[in-house]
């Protein structure tokens, strides 16, 4: 089991790991050893609660395939074990963000004092602008 929060965990069998050849640091080793890791999680078939699944799909963005599979790619380290650990940490961090339920926004209205302040500053601003205009002569 992969522990995400104290009340939420993901079964190891739901995570599929693929090892592919990596570009980047490693010299000739890069051409011989598959060190890059691709983690794949079928979000729709996972044991995660439905609200978490929905938020996870929204957060994943381009990492989510059309089939509903989350793909996390890790290739920044030179060893397979380090890349595997980095990919799992990113998966856990993403699911933790999805598990956090955002606060509902409560609609509010501006108070009387705020409305009054807004109107007085509008009036003052209008007077400043009116003072910039050229006065027309009416004594002729």
N, C-alpha and C positions, 0 to 999 in steps of 0.2 A: 504494500500500500504506500502511495505517495501522500504524505500528510501536507495539506494546504493550509487549513485553519484547524483549530481544536475540534470543530464540529464537521469539517468537510475534508474528505480525502478521495483520491482517485486510485482505482485499482491498477496495478502494474500491467495487467493483461490488456487494458484499454489504450496503452501507449505502445506504439510500434516504432522501433528504431531502425534506421537504415544508415549504413556507413558508406560514404562515397569518397572519391579522391578529391582532395582539397587543393585550391590554389593558395598562393601566399607563402609565408615563411616555412622552411623545412628543407631547402636544398633539394638534392636528388631524392630524398625521402618522400617528397611530395608526389613524385611520379610512380612510386612503388606501393605506398601504404594508404589505405582508405581511412583518413583521420577525420574528415568532416562528418558531422552527424545531422541526420534529418529526423526529427521527432514528428510523428503523425498521430493525431488524436481525432477519432470520429466523434465530434461533439454531439450530434443527434443521438447516437447510440450509447453515449457515456452515461455513467451513473450520477452525473451532476443534476441538481435541481433545475427545473425548467426556467425560473427567472435568471439563474446564473448562466445557463446556456444561452439565453437571449442576449444578455449583456456581453458575454464572451464573444459571441458572433459579431456584435457591433464593434467591440474593441479590437478584434483581430484584424479587421480591414482586409488588406491584400494578402495576409497570411492564411485566409480562409478560402478554400476551394469552393467551386459551385456545388460539389457533392456534400459540403458541410464538414470537410476534414480540415483541421487546423494543422498547418505545417510550420515547424520552427527549425530553422537552419542554423547550425553553429559550426564555424570553421576558423575561429580566431586564434586557437591554440595549436601547438604542434603535435599534441598527443590526442589520441582517440578518447581517453578517459577524461581529460580536461574539457574537451569539446562536449562530451556526453553530459558532464556535470553542468556546464554552462547552459546547455539547451534545457536541461531539467529545471534549473533555477529560473530561466526566462519563462518556462511554462508555468511554474508555480506562481511567479510574480504576476503573470497575466491573469491567471484564474483568481488570485487574491483580489486583484483590482475589480474583476467581474463579480466577485462574491460580495463586495461592499455595495450595499444598497444606498443609492443617492437619496438625499433628503428631498421630500416633496416641497415644492415652492408654494408658499402661501401668498395669495394675492393681497396686496395692501393698497391703501389710498393715501395720498398726501394729506397731512393735517391742515387745519385752518391757518396756523401760523406760517407754514411753508408756502401755502397759496398766497398769503398776504405779502411775504418777502419777495416771492417771484413777481407779483404785480408791481410792487414798489420799485424793484430794480428795473423792470421793463419801462415803467413811467420815467424813471431817472434817465435811462439810456435814450429814450425818445426825446426828452428835453435837451440832452446834450447834442443830439443830431439836429434838432430843430434850431439850436443856437448856431450851428455851422452854416445855415442857409442865409443867402443874401436877403436883406430886408428890402421890400419894394417901397418906393417913395410915393406917398399919396397926397403931398401938399401942392401939387401942380394944378 
